[in-house]
Amino acid sequence: MNNAMDTSSPGRGGADGATACAVADQLTLQTLPNRDLDRRELLELASAIAAQPDLWTQHIAFDDDKRHYVSLYRDSHVDIWVLCWTPRNDTGWHDHDISSGAIAVVQGRLVEHNLAVDRPSLATDVVAGQAYSFGPDHIHRLTGRDPGSVSIHAYSPPLWRMGQYTVGPTGVLRRESVSYADELRPLDDMI
Ligand SMILES: [Fe+2]
């Protein structure tokens, strides 16, 4: 199987460049370089963790009201999470401040939404076996599509602050800085 490819933040935003997870010649928790990782490396790492279900299957649980996620690893350069999704789970629109990230879907199907101005937002399905990466410029919203969906997320530098977006009564877009420890969820009806 080919090495994971560093997909563009797709689309000018979407996840249409999602690539199949790879298993060979990848970064793993045992080969981290003790520095921040770039997008290609994050994609390799997320795919490597995805290929080791013994690292995350014990953490799988689902909750329609409070999205279930567990930190698998965190050091000064990278953090890794397993996230579990139902069709009702929704992060709302957000960014990752200065962090790049990679997401590998290991079970079910998620939808990657990308906010557009003066046109409908993009929505791209990401199915089990696909992974993609993004830079700190990326703004998105993730929702579960299939019941019982699971994804592995890797970020570098580790998430600390994130930006969550709302639209005020006058239609003005605003960014609220939130802690990575807060559960992301829609702050309003902004679609
Ligand atoms: Fe995100």
Backbone and ligand atoms as CSV (ligand in chain L), in Angstrom:
chain,resi,resn,atom,element,x,y,z
A,1,MET,N,N,0.859,-1.195,0.000
A,1,MET,CA,C,0.000,0.000,0.000
A,1,MET,C,C,0.894,1.244,0.000
A,2,ASN,N,N,0.482,2.242,-0.688
A,2,ASN,CA,C,1.282,3.451,-0.768
A,2,ASN,C,C,1.308,4.198,0.557
A,3,ASN,N,N,2.350,4.993,0.691
A,3,ASN,CA,C,2.381,5.871,1.849
A,3,ASN,C,C,1.229,6.859,1.789
A,4,ALA,N,N,0.845,7.346,2.958
A,4,ALA,CA,C,-0.207,8.345,3.001
A,4,ALA,C,C,0.248,9.591,2.254
A,5,MET,N,N,-0.652,10.209,1.561
A,5,MET,CA,C,-0.340,11.430,0.847
A,5,MET,C,C,-0.798,12.627,1.668
A,6,ASP,N,N,-0.075,13.720,1.520
A,6,ASP,CA,C,-0.450,14.941,2.213
A,6,ASP,C,C,-1.508,15.642,1.381
A,7,THR,N,N,-2.749,15.486,1.755
A,7,THR,CA,C,-3.806,16.078,0.956
A,7,THR,C,C,-3.886,17.567,1.218
A,8,SER,N,N,-4.346,18.295,0.248
A,8,SER,CA,C,-4.524,19.729,0.448
A,8,SER,C,C,-5.699,19.953,1.362
A,9,SER,N,N,-5.799,21.083,1.934
A,9,SER,CA,C,-6.944,21.389,2.726
A,9,SER,C,C,-7.998,21.426,1.724
A,10,PRO,N,N,-8.590,20.379,1.614
A,10,PRO,CA,C,-9.138,20.128,0.346
A,10,PRO,C,C,-9.994,21.239,-0.079
A,11,GLY,N,N,-9.866,21.512,-1.001
A,11,GLY,CA,C,-10.626,22.324,-1.691
A,11,GLY,C,C,-10.607,23.674,-1.622
A,12,ARG,N,N,-9.655,23.818,-1.527
A,12,ARG,CA,C,-10.055,25.094,-1.156
A,12,ARG,C,C,-11.091,24.773,-0.159
A,13,GLY,N,N,-10.878,23.776,0.485
A,13,GLY,CA,C,-11.599,23.492,1.630
A,13,GLY,C,C,-12.172,22.168,1.898
A,14,GLY,N,N,-12.590,21.380,1.000
A,14,GLY,CA,C,-13.297,20.143,1.374
A,14,GLY,C,C,-12.371,18.994,1.614
A,15,ALA,N,N,-12.935,17.838,1.731
A,15,ALA,CA,C,-12.129,16.659,2.023
A,15,ALA,C,C,-12.045,15.768,0.798
A,16,ASP,N,N,-12.224,16.365,-0.398
A,16,ASP,CA,C,-12.267,15.525,-1.580
A,16,ASP,C,C,-10.919,14.935,-1.912
A,17,GLY,N,N,-9.862,15.439,-1.281
A,17,GLY,CA,C,-8.550,14.854,-1.517
A,17,GLY,C,C,-8.228,13.766,-0.528
A,18,ALA,N,N,-9.223,13.320,0.239
A,18,ALA,CA,C,-8.958,12.309,1.247
A,18,ALA,C,C,-8.338,11.085,0.604
A,19,THR,N,N,-7.401,10.507,1.303
A,19,THR,CA,C,-6.659,9.393,0.734
A,19,THR,C,C,-6.803,8.171,1.611
A,20,ALA,N,N,-6.566,7.020,1.041
A,20,ALA,CA,C,-6.640,5.795,1.827
A,20,ALA,C,C,-5.570,5.799,2.903
A,21,CYS,N,N,-5.898,5.251,4.069
A,21,CYS,CA,C,-4.921,5.147,5.137
A,21,CYS,C,C,-3.775,4.239,4.701
A,22,ALA,N,N,-2.600,4.546,5.142
A,22,ALA,CA,C,-1.451,3.722,4.817
A,22,ALA,C,C,-0.914,3.051,6.076
A,23,VAL,N,N,-0.076,2.082,5.906
A,23,VAL,CA,C,0.408,1.362,7.080
A,23,VAL,C,C,1.929,1.247,7.123
A,24,ALA,N,N,2.608,1.510,6.020
A,24,ALA,CA,C,4.043,1.233,5.991
A,24,ALA,C,C,4.861,2.518,6.092
A,25,ASP,N,N,6.046,2.424,6.673
A,25,ASP,CA,C,7.019,3.513,6.699
A,25,ASP,C,C,6.424,4.800,7.250
A,26,GLN,N,N,5.725,4.695,8.337
A,26,GLN,CA,C,5.066,5.862,8.875
A,26,GLN,C,C,5.677,6.254,10.213
A,27,LEU,N,N,5.423,7.509,10.562
A,27,LEU,CA,C,5.687,7.922,11.919
A,27,LEU,C,C,4.782,7.139,12.855
A,28,THR,N,N,5.292,6.787,13.992
A,28,THR,CA,C,4.478,6.163,15.029
A,28,THR,C,C,4.815,6.859,16.343
A,29,LEU,N,N,4.137,6.477,17.393
A,29,LEU,CA,C,4.438,7.055,18.705
A,29,LEU,C,C,5.876,6.755,19.111
A,30,GLN,N,N,6.438,5.681,18.545
A,30,GLN,CA,C,7.803,5.280,18.916
A,30,GLN,C,C,8.859,6.017,18.090
A,31,THR,N,N,8.453,6.689,17.024
A,31,THR,CA,C,9.441,7.338,16.146
A,31,THR,C,C,9.201,8.836,16.017
A,32,LEU,N,N,8.536,9.426,17.000
A,32,LEU,CA,C,8.286,10.874,16.944
A,32,LEU,C,C,9.612,11.627,17.008
A,33,PRO,N,N,9.765,12.700,16.209
A,33,PRO,CA,C,11.067,13.357,16.088
A,33,PRO,C,C,11.352,14.435,17.138
A,34,ASN,N,N,10.512,14.569,18.143
A,34,ASN,CA,C,10.727,15.565,19.204
A,34,ASN,C,C,10.780,16.988,18.652
A,35,ARG,N,N,9.881,17.271,17.738
A,35,ARG,CA,C,9.672,18.617,17.200
A,35,ARG,C,C,8.242,18.654,16.668
A,36,ASP,N,N,7.776,19.857,16.323
A,36,ASP,CA,C,6.446,19.931,15.727
A,36,ASP,C,C,6.426,19.160,14.399
A,37,LEU,N,N,5.267,18.601,14.082
A,37,LEU,CA,C,5.116,17.808,12.862
A,37,LEU,C,C,4.458,18.641,11.766
A,38,ASP,N,N,4.811,18.355,10.515
A,38,ASP,CA,C,4.123,19.011,9.399
A,38,ASP,C,C,2.911,18.161,9.003
A,39,ARG,N,N,2.191,18.641,8.015
A,39,ARG,CA,C,0.931,17.973,7.647
A,39,ARG,C,C,1.152,16.547,7.172
A,40,ARG,N,N,2.188,16.333,6.392
A,40,ARG,CA,C,2.453,14.970,5.906
A,40,ARG,C,C,2.736,14.041,7.088
A,41,GLU,N,N,3.504,14.535,8.025
A,41,GLU,CA,C,3.839,13.695,9.170
A,41,GLU,C,C,2.603,13.421,10.035
A,42,LEU,N,N,1.761,14.448,10.186
A,42,LEU,CA,C,0.530,14.234,10.958
A,42,LEU,C,C,-0.366,13.205,10.292
A,43,LEU,N,N,-0.421,13.264,8.966
A,43,LEU,CA,C,-1.236,12.291,8.247
A,43,LEU,C,C,-0.685,10.881,8.432
A,44,GLU,N,N,0.627,10.758,8.382
A,44,GLU,CA,C,1.242,9.450,8.612
A,44,GLU,C,C,0.948,8.953,10.018
A,45,LEU,N,N,1.067,9.869,10.971
A,45,LEU,CA,C,0.862,9.457,12.367
A,45,LEU,C,C,-0.587,9.062,12.615
A,46,ALA,N,N,-1.520,9.871,12.143
A,46,ALA,CA,C,-2.938,9.533,12.341
A,46,ALA,C,C,-3.273,8.201,11.678
A,47,SER,N,N,-2.711,7.973,10.496
A,47,SER,CA,C,-2.968,6.720,9.782
A,47,SER,C,C,-2.338,5.543,10.518
A,48,ALA,N,N,-1.152,5.769,11.100
A,48,ALA,CA,C,-0.496,4.690,11.852
A,48,ALA,C,C,-1.313,4.319,13.086
A,49,ILE,N,N,-1.831,5.339,13.782
A,49,ILE,CA,C,-2.656,5.059,14.961
A,49,ILE,C,C,-3.958,4.380,14.535
A,50,ALA,N,N,-4.496,4.819,13.414
A,50,ALA,CA,C,-5.731,4.208,12.912
A,50,ALA,C,C,-5.541,2.723,12.635
A,51,ALA,N,N,-4.328,2.366,12.219
A,51,ALA,CA,C,-4.045,0.971,11.877
A,51,ALA,C,C,-3.747,0.114,13.095
A,52,GLN,N,N,-3.804,0.716,14.288
A,52,GLN,CA,C,-3.542,-0.035,15.527
A,52,GLN,C,C,-4.763,0.052,16.443
A,53,PRO,N,N,-5.814,-0.684,16.138
A,53,PRO,CA,C,-7.050,-0.552,16.919
A,53,PRO,C,C,-6.879,-0.907,18.393
A,54,ASP,N,N,-5.832,-1.646,18.720
A,54,ASP,CA,C,-5.618,-1.954,20.141
A,54,ASP,C,C,-5.328,-0.689,20.943
A,55,LEU,N,N,-4.957,0.410,20.266
A,55,LEU,CA,C,-4.670,1.668,20.963
A,55,LEU,C,C,-5.939,2.448,21.297
A,56,TRP,N,N,-7.066,2.139,20.628
A,56,TRP,CA,C,-8.236,3.011,20.812
A,56,TRP,C,C,-9.576,2.292,20.931
A,57,THR,N,N,-9.661,1.012,20.592
A,57,THR,CA,C,-10.992,0.376,20.615
A,57,THR,C,C,-11.622,0.387,22.002
A,58,GLN,N,N,-10.788,0.313,23.019
A,58,GLN,CA,C,-11.334,0.273,24.380
A,58,GLN,C,C,-11.968,1.598,24.791
A,59,HIS,N,N,-11.734,2.657,24.019
A,59,HIS,CA,C,-12.272,3.982,24.358
A,59,HIS,C,C,-13.552,4.312,23.604
A,60,ILE,N,N,-14.017,3.421,22.767
A,60,ILE,CA,C,-15.176,3.731,21.935
A,60,ILE,C,C,-16.459,3.722,22.760
A,61,ALA,N,N,-17.188,4.815,22.651
A,61,ALA,CA,C,-18.512,4.948,23.282
A,61,ALA,C,C,-19.237,6.058,22.534
A,62,PHE,N,N,-20.542,6.041,22.571
A,62,PHE,CA,C,-21.310,7.017,21.787
A,62,PHE,C,C,-22.352,7.692,22.659
A,63,ASP,N,N,-22.545,8.984,22.382
A,63,ASP,CA,C,-23.518,9.755,23.146
A,63,ASP,C,C,-24.062,10.844,22.219
A,64,ASP,N,N,-25.361,10.832,21.999
A,64,ASP,CA,C,-25.966,11.835,21.118
A,64,ASP,C,C,-25.820,13.250,21.670
A,65,ASP,N,N,-25.837,13.404,22.967
A,65,ASP,CA,C,-25.894,14.738,23.569
A,65,ASP,C,C,-24.521,15.291,23.928
A,66,LYS,N,N,-23.612,14.426,24.354
A,66,LYS,CA,C,-22.269,14.881,24.718
A,66,LYS,C,C,-21.275,14.044,23.930
A,67,ARG,N,N,-20.679,14.671,22.927
A,67,ARG,CA,C,-19.798,13.928,22.032
A,67,ARG,C,C,-18.693,13.240,22.821
A,68,HIS,N,N,-18.429,11.982,22.495
A,68,HIS,CA,C,-17.458,11.214,23.268
A,68,HIS,C,C,-16.090,11.246,22.589
A,69,TYR,N,N,-15.054,11.647,23.340
A,69,TYR,CA,C,-13.692,11.645,22.797
A,69,TYR,C,C,-12.713,11.435,23.930
A,70,VAL,N,N,-11.574,10.852,23.594
A,70,VAL,CA,C,-10.568,10.505,24.597
A,70,VAL,C,C,-9.195,10.887,24.066
A,71,SER,N,N,-8.379,11.503,24.917
A,71,SER,CA,C,-6.995,11.804,24.550
A,71,SER,C,C,-6.177,10.516,24.608
A,72,LEU,N,N,-5.517,10.198,23.505
A,72,LEU,CA,C,-4.680,8.992,23.455
A,72,LEU,C,C,-3.229,9.294,23.798
A,73,TYR,N,N,-2.795,10.545,23.486
A,73,TYR,CA,C,-1.383,10.874,23.669
A,73,TYR,C,C,-1.250,12.393,23.600
A,74,ARG,N,N,-0.341,12.952,24.417
A,74,ARG,CA,C,-0.057,14.385,24.327
A,74,ARG,C,C,1.357,14.623,24.829
A,75,ASP,N,N,2.155,15.342,24.052
A,75,ASP,CA,C,3.438,15.835,24.546
A,75,ASP,C,C,3.571,17.287,24.091
A,76,SER,N,N,4.761,17.848,24.123
A,76,SER,CA,C,4.901,19.267,23.813
A,76,SER,C,C,4.810,19.547,22.310
A,77,HIS,N,N,4.732,18.529,21.473
A,77,HIS,CA,C,4.709,18.732,20.027
A,77,HIS,C,C,3.484,18.170,19.325
A,78,VAL,N,N,2.816,17.211,19.911
A,78,VAL,CA,C,1.712,16.560,19.207
A,78,VAL,C,C,0.680,16.064,20.211
A,79,ASP,N,N,-0.592,16.100,19.836
A,79,ASP,CA,C,-1.615,15.410,20.624
A,79,ASP,C,C,-2.508,14.600,19.690
A,80,ILE,N,N,-2.997,13.497,20.239
A,80,ILE,CA,C,-3.757,12.521,19.448
A,80,ILE,C,C,-5.012,12.143,20.220
A,81,TRP,N,N,-6.116,12.087,19.487
A,81,TRP,CA,C,-7.413,11.819,20.099
A,81,TRP,C,C,-8.152,10.754,19.313
A,82,VAL,N,N,-9.024,10.028,20.002
A,82,VAL,CA,C,-10.027,9.225,19.321
A,82,VAL,C,C,-11.379,9.888,19.584
A,83,LEU,N,N,-12.136,10.107,18.521
A,83,LEU,CA,C,-13.444,10.749,18.615
A,83,LEU,C,C,-14.516,9.781,18.105
A,84,CYS,N,N,-15.641,9.770,18.802
A,84,CYS,CA,C,-16.743,8.872,18.451
A,84,CYS,C,C,-17.952,9.727,18.076
A,85,TRP,N,N,-18.678,9.301,17.046
A,85,TRP,CA,C,-19.695,10.151,16.438
A,85,TRP,C,C,-21.014,9.434,16.262
A,86,THR,N,N,-22.076,10.133,16.548
A,86,THR,CA,C,-23.415,9.730,16.122
A,86,THR,C,C,-23.879,10.771,15.105
A,87,PRO,N,N,-24.939,10.496,14.380
A,87,PRO,CA,C,-25.420,11.506,13.413
A,87,PRO,C,C,-25.857,12.809,14.070
A,88,ARG,N,N,-26.056,12.811,15.359
A,88,ARG,CA,C,-26.446,14.055,16.033
A,88,ARG,C,C,-25.241,14.858,16.522
A,89,ASN,N,N,-24.058,14.279,16.493
A,89,ASN,CA,C,-22.872,14.990,16.987
A,89,ASN,C,C,-22.396,16.000,15.956
A,90,ASP,N,N,-22.056,17.198,16.424
A,90,ASP,CA,C,-21.743,18.320,15.536
A,90,ASP,C,C,-20.765,19.239,16.266
A,91,THR,N,N,-19.611,19.526,15.665
A,91,THR,CA,C,-18.640,20.394,16.330
A,91,THR,C,C,-18.985,21.865,16.229
A,92,GLY,N,N,-19.835,22.231,15.270
A,92,GLY,CA,C,-19.968,23.643,14.941
A,92,GLY,C,C,-18.723,24.107,14.182
A,93,TRP,N,N,-18.804,25.332,13.656
A,93,TRP,CA,C,-17.675,25.870,12.870
A,93,TRP,C,C,-16.545,26.268,13.812
A,94,HIS,N,N,-15.323,25.875,13.438
A,94,HIS,CA,C,-14.192,26.207,14.299
A,94,HIS,C,C,-12.884,26.169,13.522
A,95,ASP,N,N,-11.856,26.771,14.122
A,95,ASP,CA,C,-10.483,26.586,13.630
A,95,ASP,C,C,-9.641,26.011,14.762
A,96,HIS,N,N,-8.366,25.790,14.475
A,96,HIS,CA,C,-7.484,25.121,15.434
A,96,HIS,C,C,-6.338,26.032,15.829
A,97,ASP,N,N,-6.596,27.359,15.743
A,97,ASP,CA,C,-5.607,28.375,16.102
A,97,ASP,C,C,-4.312,28.128,15.332
A,98,ILE,N,N,-3.221,27.783,15.990
A,98,ILE,CA,C,-1.940,27.656,15.277
A,98,ILE,C,C,-1.612,26.213,14.918
A,99,SER,N,N,-2.503,25.285,15.193
A,99,SER,CA,C,-2.206,23.861,14.977
A,99,SER,C,C,-2.589,23.413,13.571
A,100,SER,N,N,-1.748,22.548,13.012
A,100,SER,CA,C,-2.143,21.743,11.858
A,100,SER,C,C,-2.743,20.445,12.386
A,101,GLY,N,N,-3.467,19.733,11.520
A,101,GLY,CA,C,-4.109,18.519,11.992
A,101,GLY,C,C,-4.261,17.487,10.891
A,102,ALA,N,N,-4.561,16.267,11.303
A,102,ALA,CA,C,-4.891,15.188,10.370
A,102,ALA,C,C,-5.963,14.324,11.005
A,103,ILE,N,N,-6.861,13.843,10.172
A,103,ILE,CA,C,-7.983,13.037,10.639
A,103,ILE,C,C,-8.035,11.756,9.814
A,104,ALA,N,N,-8.097,10.631,10.491
A,104,ALA,CA,C,-8.272,9.328,9.830
A,104,ALA,C,C,-9.568,8.725,10.342
A,105,VAL,N,N,-10.482,8.454,9.442
A,105,VAL,CA,C,-11.752,7.827,9.829
A,105,VAL,C,C,-11.546,6.316,9.853
A,106,VAL,N,N,-11.879,5.698,10.970
A,106,VAL,CA,C,-11.630,4.262,11.119
A,106,VAL,C,C,-12.910,3.436,11.149
A,107,GLN,N,N,-14.025,4.091,11.337
A,107,GLN,CA,C,-15.302,3.388,11.383
A,107,GLN,C,C,-16.376,4.338,10.899
A,108,GLY,N,N,-17.285,3.883,10.056
A,108,GLY,CA,C,-18.422,4.699,9.662
A,108,GLY,C,C,-18.068,5.805,8.698
A,109,ARG,N,N,-18.689,6.972,8.887
A,109,ARG,CA,C,-18.556,8.074,7.928
A,109,ARG,C,C,-18.829,9.389,8.630
A,110,LEU,N,N,-17.947,10.351,8.389
A,110,LEU,CA,C,-18.124,11.720,8.889
A,110,LEU,C,C,-18.423,12.632,7.711
A,111,VAL,N,N,-18.860,13.841,8.016
A,111,VAL,CA,C,-18.988,14.869,6.984
A,111,VAL,C,C,-18.106,16.047,7.374
A,112,GLU,N,N,-17.204,16.404,6.457
A,112,GLU,CA,C,-16.354,17.586,6.605
A,112,GLU,C,C,-17.055,18.746,5.901
A,113,HIS,N,N,-17.409,19.778,6.672
A,113,HIS,CA,C,-18.073,20.958,6.119
A,113,HIS,C,C,-17.062,22.097,6.052
A,114,ASN,N,N,-17.125,22.866,4.974
A,114,ASN,CA,C,-16.233,24.008,4.821
A,114,ASN,C,C,-17.042,25.235,4.490
A,115,LEU,N,N,-16.842,26.253,5.278
A,115,LEU,CA,C,-17.638,27.464,5.210
A,115,LEU,C,C,-17.253,28.289,3.986
A,116,ALA,N,N,-18.238,28.684,3.221
A,116,ALA,CA,C,-17.999,29.535,2.056
A,116,ALA,C,C,-18.756,30.844,2.246
A,117,VAL,N,N,-18.302,31.873,1.571
A,117,VAL,CA,C,-18.939,33.179,1.658
A,117,VAL,C,C,-19.704,33.434,0.373
A,118,ASP,N,N,-20.936,33.848,0.505
A,118,ASP,CA,C,-21.793,34.160,-0.654
A,118,ASP,C,C,-22.103,32.944,-1.516
A,119,ARG,N,N,-21.960,31.777,-0.961
A,119,ARG,CA,C,-22.341,30.557,-1.673
A,119,ARG,C,C,-22.521,29.467,-0.629
A,120,PRO,N,N,-23.201,28.378,-0.993
A,120,PRO,CA,C,-23.419,27.329,0.005
A,120,PRO,C,C,-22.106,26.722,0.484
A,121,SER,N,N,-22.092,26.339,1.718
A,121,SER,CA,C,-20.912,25.676,2.269
A,121,SER,C,C,-20.723,24.323,1.604
A,122,LEU,N,N,-19.472,23.856,1.611
A,122,LEU,CA,C,-19.160,22.548,1.047
A,122,LEU,C,C,-19.412,21.475,2.098
A,123,ALA,N,N,-19.789,20.299,1.657
A,123,ALA,CA,C,-19.961,19.162,2.557
A,123,ALA,C,C,-19.409,17.927,1.857
A,124,THR,N,N,-18.435,17.298,2.482
A,124,THR,CA,C,-17.754,16.170,1.855
A,124,THR,C,C,-17.757,14.981,2.808
A,125,ASP,N,N,-18.254,13.849,2.354
A,125,ASP,CA,C,-18.216,12.637,3.165
A,125,ASP,C,C,-16.783,12.117,3.254
A,126,VAL,N,N,-16.406,11.678,4.431
A,126,VAL,CA,C,-15.114,11.019,4.632
A,126,VAL,C,C,-15.416,9.665,5.279
A,127,VAL,N,N,-15.105,8.602,4.561
A,127,VAL,CA,C,-15.517,7.270,4.998
A,127,VAL,C,C,-14.358,6.538,5.668
A,128,ALA,N,N,-14.701,5.466,6.358
A,128,ALA,CA,C,-13.680,4.640,7.013
A,128,ALA,C,C,-12.626,4.233,5.994
A,129,GLY,N,N,-11.348,4.382,6.385
A,129,GLY,CA,C,-10.247,4.066,5.484
A,129,GLY,C,C,-9.666,5.284,4.811
A,130,GLN,N,N,-10.309,6.451,4.966
A,130,GLN,CA,C,-9.787,7.679,4.371
A,130,GLN,C,C,-9.206,8.576,5.461
A,131,ALA,N,N,-8.239,9.390,5.057
A,131,ALA,CA,C,-7.609,10.340,5.971
A,131,ALA,C,C,-7.267,11.603,5.204
A,132,TYR,N,N,-7.184,12.735,5.911
A,132,TYR,CA,C,-6.793,13.989,5.270
A,132,TYR,C,C,-6.140,14.880,6.311
A,133,SER,N,N,-5.444,15.885,5.812
A,133,SER,CA,C,-4.756,16.809,6.712
A,133,SER,C,C,-5.154,18.235,6.389
A,134,PHE,N,N,-4.825,19.139,7.293
A,134,PHE,CA,C,-5.126,20.561,7.076
A,134,PHE,C,C,-4.142,21.404,7.882
A,135,GLY,N,N,-4.011,22.652,7.474
A,135,GLY,CA,C,-3.124,23.580,8.159
A,135,GLY,C,C,-3.890,24.457,9.128
A,136,PRO,N,N,-3.174,25.357,9.801
A,136,PRO,CA,C,-3.821,26.224,10.780
A,136,PRO,C,C,-4.788,27.238,10.160
A,137,ASP,N,N,-4.755,27.360,8.834
A,137,ASP,CA,C,-5.688,28.267,8.161
A,137,ASP,C,C,-7.066,27.639,7.965
A,138,HIS,N,N,-7.206,26.388,8.310
A,138,HIS,CA,C,-8.410,25.624,7.989
A,138,HIS,C,C,-9.551,25.939,8.960
A,139,ILE,N,N,-10.722,26.205,8.415
A,139,ILE,CA,C,-11.941,26.377,9.216
A,139,ILE,C,C,-12.897,25.288,8.779
A,140,HIS,N,N,-13.439,24.553,9.728
A,140,HIS,CA,C,-14.357,23.489,9.339
A,140,HIS,C,C,-15.366,23.199,10.442
A,141,ARG,N,N,-16.223,22.278,10.090
A,141,ARG,CA,C,-17.221,21.765,11.013
A,141,ARG,C,C,-17.338,20.277,10.706
A,142,LEU,N,N,-17.306,19.447,11.710
A,142,LEU,CA,C,-17.413,18.006,11.508
A,142,LEU,C,C,-18.710,17.509,12.113
A,143,THR,N,N,-19.382,16.644,11.356
A,143,THR,CA,C,-20.591,16.004,11.879
A,143,THR,C,C,-20.501,14.509,11.603
A,144,GLY,N,N,-21.164,13.734,12.452
A,144,GLY,CA,C,-21.264,12.308,12.190
A,144,GLY,C,C,-22.297,12.073,11.101
A,145,ARG,N,N,-22.043,11.094,10.256
A,145,ARG,CA,C,-23.037,10.721,9.234
A,145,ARG,C,C,-23.637,9.358,9.590
A,146,ASP,N,N,-22.764,8.375,9.768
A,146,ASP,CA,C,-23.244,7.033,10.098
A,146,ASP,C,C,-23.241,6.833,11.616
A,147,PRO,N,N,-24.224,6.134,12.137
A,147,PRO,CA,C,-24.150,5.765,13.560
A,147,PRO,C,C,-22.887,4.941,13.801
A,148,GLY,N,N,-22.265,5.148,14.955
A,148,GLY,CA,C,-21.092,4.339,15.292
A,148,GLY,C,C,-19.840,4.711,14.523
A,149,SER,N,N,-19.689,5.981,14.167
A,149,SER,CA,C,-18.481,6.406,13.452
A,149,SER,C,C,-17.369,6.745,14.444
A,150,VAL,N,N,-16.130,6.489,14.016
A,150,VAL,CA,C,-14.965,6.724,14.884
A,150,VAL,C,C,-13.844,7.315,14.029
A,151,SER,N,N,-13.108,8.286,14.591
A,151,SER,CA,C,-11.992,8.893,13.865
A,151,SER,C,C,-10.829,9.148,14.807
A,152,ILE,N,N,-9.624,9.123,14.221
A,152,ILE,CA,C,-8.390,9.433,14.947
A,152,ILE,C,C,-7.908,10.804,14.484
A,153,HIS,N,N,-7.593,11.698,15.438
A,153,HIS,CA,C,-7.163,13.060,15.127
A,153,HIS,C,C,-5.784,13.310,15.729
A,154,ALA,N,N,-4.890,13.884,14.918
A,154,ALA,CA,C,-3.562,14.257,15.408
A,154,ALA,C,C,-3.334,15.732,15.115
A,155,TYR,N,N,-2.773,16.472,16.089
A,155,TYR,CA,C,-2.560,17.913,15.944
A,155,TYR,C,C,-1.135,18.276,16.357
A,156,SER,N,N,-0.561,19.259,15.659
A,156,SER,CA,C,0.755,19.755,16.025
A,156,SER,C,C,0.869,21.215,15.612
A,157,PRO,N,N,1.345,22.118,16.481
A,157,PRO,CA,C,1.556,21.840,17.896
A,157,PRO,C,C,0.251,21.422,18.556
A,158,PRO,N,N,0.331,20.859,19.764
A,158,PRO,CA,C,-0.888,20.359,20.408
A,158,PRO,C,C,-1.952,21.443,20.524
A,159,LEU,N,N,-3.192,21.033,20.407
A,159,LEU,CA,C,-4.282,21.997,20.579
A,159,LEU,C,C,-4.177,22.651,21.952
A,160,TRP,N,N,-4.376,23.952,21.944
A,160,TRP,CA,C,-4.421,24.670,23.214
A,160,TRP,C,C,-5.633,25.594,23.218
A,161,ARG,N,N,-5.636,26.553,22.292
A,161,ARG,CA,C,-6.822,27.374,22.062
A,161,ARG,C,C,-7.392,27.017,20.700
A,162,MET,N,N,-8.683,27.198,20.551
A,162,MET,CA,C,-9.351,26.997,19.271
A,162,MET,C,C,-10.295,28.178,19.055
A,163,GLY,N,N,-10.660,28.411,17.807
A,163,GLY,CA,C,-11.620,29.469,17.510
A,163,GLY,C,C,-12.956,28.861,17.135
A,164,GLN,N,N,-14.021,29.319,17.787
A,164,GLN,CA,C,-15.361,28.850,17.432
A,164,GLN,C,C,-16.144,30.040,16.890
A,165,TYR,N,N,-16.896,29.797,15.825
A,165,TYR,CA,C,-17.515,30.891,15.078
A,165,TYR,C,C,-19.020,30.976,15.333
A,166,THR,N,N,-19.473,32.203,15.443
A,166,THR,CA,C,-20.904,32.463,15.597
A,166,THR,C,C,-21.307,33.597,14.668
A,167,VAL,N,N,-22.584,33.674,14.399
A,167,VAL,CA,C,-23.117,34.792,13.631
A,167,VAL,C,C,-24.068,35.579,14.531
A,168,GLY,N,N,-23.782,36.863,14.687
A,168,GLY,CA,C,-24.618,37.703,15.533
A,168,GLY,C,C,-25.910,38.097,14.840
A,169,PRO,N,N,-26.769,38.804,15.555
A,169,PRO,CA,C,-28.083,39.173,15.019
A,169,PRO,C,C,-28.008,40.030,13.762
A,170,THR,N,N,-26.900,40.711,13.549
A,170,THR,CA,C,-26.766,41.525,12.333
A,170,THR,C,C,-26.114,40.740,11.207
A,171,GLY,N,N,-25.822,39.459,11.434
A,171,GLY,CA,C,-25.199,38.648,10.402
A,171,GLY,C,C,-23.691,38.728,10.396
A,172,VAL,N,N,-23.131,39.400,11.385
A,172,VAL,CA,C,-21.675,39.553,11.432
A,172,VAL,C,C,-21.048,38.290,12.024
A,173,LEU,N,N,-20.018,37.791,11.334
A,173,LEU,CA,C,-19.301,36.607,11.800
A,173,LEU,C,C,-18.353,36.984,12.926
A,174,ARG,N,N,-18.371,36.205,13.981
A,174,ARG,CA,C,-17.483,36.464,15.115
A,174,ARG,C,C,-16.750,35.184,15.502
A,175,ARG,N,N,-15.542,35.389,16.014
A,175,ARG,CA,C,-14.727,34.263,16.474
A,175,ARG,C,C,-14.588,34.330,17.985
A,176,GLU,N,N,-14.877,33.213,18.638
A,176,GLU,CA,C,-14.707,33.131,20.082
A,176,GLU,C,C,-13.579,32.150,20.371
A,177,SER,N,N,-12.601,32.583,21.179
A,177,SER,CA,C,-11.485,31.710,21.536
A,177,SER,C,C,-11.920,30.784,22.659
A,178,VAL,N,N,-11.758,29.487,22.455
A,178,VAL,CA,C,-12.165,28.501,23.473
A,178,VAL,C,C,-10.988,27.593,23.758
A,179,SER,N,N,-11.050,26.933,24.906
A,179,SER,CA,C,-10.006,25.988,25.288
A,179,SER,C,C,-10.184,24.676,24.545
A,180,TYR,N,N,-9.077,24.004,24.271
A,180,TYR,CA,C,-9.178,22.704,23.616
A,180,TYR,C,C,-9.936,21.711,24.487
A,181,ALA,N,N,-9.994,21.992,25.788
A,181,ALA,CA,C,-10.669,21.067,26.701
A,181,ALA,C,C,-12.185,21.213,26.646
A,182,ASP,N,N,-12.661,22.289,26.028
A,182,ASP,CA,C,-14.109,22.466,25.901
A,182,ASP,C,C,-14.642,21.610,24.764
A,183,GLU,N,N,-15.787,21.033,24.946
A,183,GLU,CA,C,-16.412,20.285,23.850
A,183,GLU,C,C,-16.911,21.270,22.809
A,184,LEU,N,N,-16.444,21.112,21.589
A,184,LEU,CA,C,-16.949,21.965,20.520
A,184,LEU,C,C,-18.361,21.557,20.178
A,185,ARG,N,N,-19.221,22.537,20.035
A,185,ARG,CA,C,-20.596,22.289,19.626
A,185,ARG,C,C,-21.117,23.574,18.998
A,186,PRO,N,N,-22.135,23.475,18.176
A,186,PRO,CA,C,-22.650,24.690,17.552
A,186,PRO,C,C,-23.081,25.698,18.609
A,187,LEU,N,N,-22.694,26.960,18.418
A,187,LEU,CA,C,-23.074,27.994,19.378
A,187,LEU,C,C,-24.363,28.684,18.979
A,188,ASP,N,N,-24.831,28.425,17.789
A,188,ASP,CA,C,-26.079,29.032,17.327
A,188,ASP,C,C,-26.589,28.206,16.162
A,189,ASP,N,N,-27.487,28.751,15.421
A,189,ASP,CA,C,-28.078,28.000,14.311
A,189,ASP,C,C,-27.344,28.209,13.001
A,190,MET,N,N,-26.149,28.725,13.087
A,190,MET,CA,C,-25.387,29.033,11.883
A,190,MET,C,C,-25.129,27.753,11.091
A,191,ILE,N,N,-25.593,27.720,9.878
A,191,ILE,CA,C,-25.388,26.575,9.007
A,191,ILE,C,C,-24.595,27.045,7.802
L,1,LIG,FE,FE,-11.532,20.525,13.970
